[in-house]
């Protein structure tokens, strides 16, 4: 009798695990559906002008905030098993492929930049990460890290959020008359790092971490620029931004 009860307990435990996995899958699907809904709504409201620009920018800044939070979580995941020597040999931030783009260093400087230029910078940075994010997505499959599966899923989310935000900003830029008149310039920031992040364990972890840290830095800039734009659209005082 006792052994039968134990077996039933184990079976129930297995069922609970499957239920948990199903919940996670449902949550992931909701996020994907949320992205699709976000873009559908954004297309509609931007086309008919039914929603104020401040509200559209608020939604975009929420998306950019999610993007930065997700990249921060990924960095923390990598830090948990990052070899000490990796910190010593990891390239400096100035080696990031987007470093050539002149951007405001802080909020005070961002407040001095025109709305059109801030939007151009945000769009340029997002566009510059299309290929590198694909490199991260491919490289994570062989990443020697115990949380490899979790990291892989988060990288996919990064790609989805990045594309969704980029598409939304493109639409938004074409609908705001003063931005259209000011002819935004999208800077070309080609990624020349290649698809190979290394052959040995240290190289793979170090190069993966470096590329992700570059994205995290840029996602923070994008988020800051969009928050300043949202603040201006809401006609808030600079100190409230």
Number of C-alpha atoms within 10 A of each C-alpha: 6 7 8 9 10 11 12 12 12 12 12 12 12 12 12 12 12 12 12 12 12 12 12 12 12 12 12 14 12 12 15 15 12 12 17 14 12 17 17 12 13 20 15 12 16 20 14 9 11 9 13 13 19 16 13 20 23 19 18 24 22 15 21 27 19 18 24 21 15 19 24 18 14 21 18 12 17 20 14 11 13 16 14 10 10 17 13 10 12 17 14 10 14 10 13 19 19 21 13 11 13 8 16 17 9 11 15 12 10 19 19 10 14 12 21 19 19 24 22 22 24 24 23 20 22 20 19 20 23 16 16 20 19 15 18 24 18 15 17 21 12 11 19 14 18 12 13 16 13 12 22 19 13 17 22 15 19 21 18 17 20 22 17 18 25 21 18 24 22 13 16 23 20 16 16 14 10 12 18 13 10 11 13 17 13 16 16 12 16 14 14 9 14 9 13 13 19 14 9 9 13 17 15 21 23 23 20 22 21 21 22 22 18 20 26 21 15 21 26 17 24 24 21 22 28 26 21 23 25 23 20 18 17 16 12 12 9 12 8 9 17
